[in-house]
Structure formats: structure tokens, C-alpha cells
Amino acid sequence: MLRLSMDEVINAVCYHLADRRRVEPTDVEVQLAWDEDTGFTAEAWVQGRSQYLIEANLLEAIEQYMYNHHNRRIFRSAIKLDLDDEIFAEIADH
């Protein structure tokens, strides 16, 4: 099992949104959150505009991050977001 830290999950979202918005990853700011009603979410700011992301968006970002930056094809069904002191992602081995 592979574990991505909160910083790596944030990086995944930054790279994903930067690619979609055609900006640099450093131009994206992300804040992760967990709520009993909404689950795992994030708020992202790109060029002064705020965007709300749900868990499915976060899983897509992690999937693309693993493929583009670690050359590993990971399916969303293998990714589990969890929380201890901070939010992290666990990726099951196939």
C-alpha cells in the first residue's frame, strides 16, 4: 500500500487544476477539508477565483498525478482518502 501525505494530495490537486486552467502549479492554492456531511472536499483558488472540489475531483487529481508524475496507472477505486492528524490518501497495490 502506498500512502500520499497531505502535501502530496495538495500537490496533486495543484498540478491537476494548473493543467486544466493552463497556469503554473504555483499559481494554484488549495485547502483540503473533511466534514461529516460532505466528506472530503477542497477549496482551490486560481487567478483569484475560488473553486469548490468534491471527493471525486480529488480522486481524479490523484489518479492523474500518479500517472503523470510517478508513471503509475492507478484506478480511482484503489484510492482511499482518510484522516488522522491530517488528510492523506492510501493507494492499494494491484
C-alpha positions as CSV (number, residue, x, y, z in Angstrom):
1,M,0.0,0.0,0.0
2,L,1.3,3.4,-1.0
3,R,0.5,6.4,1.2
4,L,0.4,10.0,-0.1
5,S,0.8,12.7,2.6
6,M,-1.4,15.8,2.8
7,D,1.2,17.8,0.9
8,E,1.3,15.3,-1.9
9,V,-2.5,15.3,-2.2
10,I,-2.4,19.1,-2.3
11,N,0.3,18.9,-5.0
12,A,-1.9,16.5,-7.0
13,V,-4.7,19.0,-6.9
14,C,-2.5,21.9,-7.8
15,Y,-1.0,20.1,-10.8
16,H,-4.4,18.9,-11.9
17,L,-6.0,22.4,-11.8
18,A,-2.9,24.1,-13.3
19,D,-3.1,21.7,-16.2
20,R,-6.9,22.4,-16.7
21,R,-6.5,26.2,-16.3
22,R,-3.2,26.4,-18.2
23,V,-1.4,28.1,-15.4
24,E,1.6,27.2,-13.3
25,P,1.1,24.9,-10.3
26,T,2.5,27.6,-8.1
27,D,-0.4,29.8,-9.2
28,V,-2.9,27.4,-7.5
29,E,-3.7,27.5,-3.8
30,V,-5.6,24.5,-2.2
31,Q,-7.1,23.9,1.2
32,L,-8.3,20.4,2.0
33,A,-11.2,19.8,4.4
34,W,-13.3,17.0,5.8
35,D,-16.8,17.3,7.0
36,E,-19.2,14.7,8.4
37,D,-21.9,15.8,5.9
38,T,-19.9,16.4,2.7
39,G,-16.9,14.1,3.2
40,F,-13.5,15.1,1.7
41,T,-13.5,18.4,-0.2
42,A,-11.2,21.1,-1.2
43,E,-11.4,24.8,-2.0
44,A,-8.9,26.0,-4.6
45,W,-8.0,29.5,-5.8
46,V,-6.7,30.0,-9.3
47,Q,-6.0,33.5,-10.5
48,G,-8.2,35.0,-7.8
49,R,-11.2,32.7,-8.5
50,S,-12.4,30.2,-6.0
51,Q,-13.5,26.7,-6.9
52,Y,-15.1,24.0,-4.7
53,L,-13.9,20.4,-5.3
54,I,-15.7,17.3,-4.1
55,E,-14.1,13.9,-3.3
56,A,-14.5,12.6,-6.9
57,N,-12.5,15.6,-8.1
58,L,-9.7,14.9,-5.6
59,L,-9.6,11.2,-6.6
60,E,-9.3,12.3,-10.3
61,A,-6.4,14.7,-9.4
62,I,-4.6,11.9,-7.5
63,E,-5.1,9.5,-10.4
64,Q,-3.7,11.9,-12.9
65,Y,-0.8,12.9,-10.5
66,M,0.3,9.3,-10.1
67,Y,0.2,8.7,-13.8
68,N,1.9,12.0,-14.9
69,H,4.5,12.3,-12.1
70,H,5.1,8.7,-11.0
71,N,4.4,6.9,-14.2
72,R,1.9,4.6,-12.4
73,R,-1.6,3.8,-13.7
74,I,-3.9,3.9,-10.7
75,F,-7.6,3.5,-10.8
76,R,-9.9,5.6,-8.6
77,S,-11.3,2.5,-7.0
78,A,-7.8,1.9,-5.5
79,I,-7.6,5.3,-3.9
80,K,-8.9,5.9,-0.4
81,L,-8.8,9.3,1.3
82,D,-8.5,9.1,5.1
83,L,-7.9,11.4,8.1
84,D,-5.7,11.1,11.2
85,D,-3.8,14.2,12.2
86,E,-4.1,15.3,8.6
87,I,-5.8,14.2,5.4
88,F,-3.9,11.5,3.4
89,A,-4.5,9.1,0.5
90,E,-3.9,5.4,0.6
91,I,-3.4,3.6,-2.7
92,A,-3.9,-0.1,-2.8
93,D,-1.5,-2.3,-4.7
94,H,-3.0,-4.2,-7.7
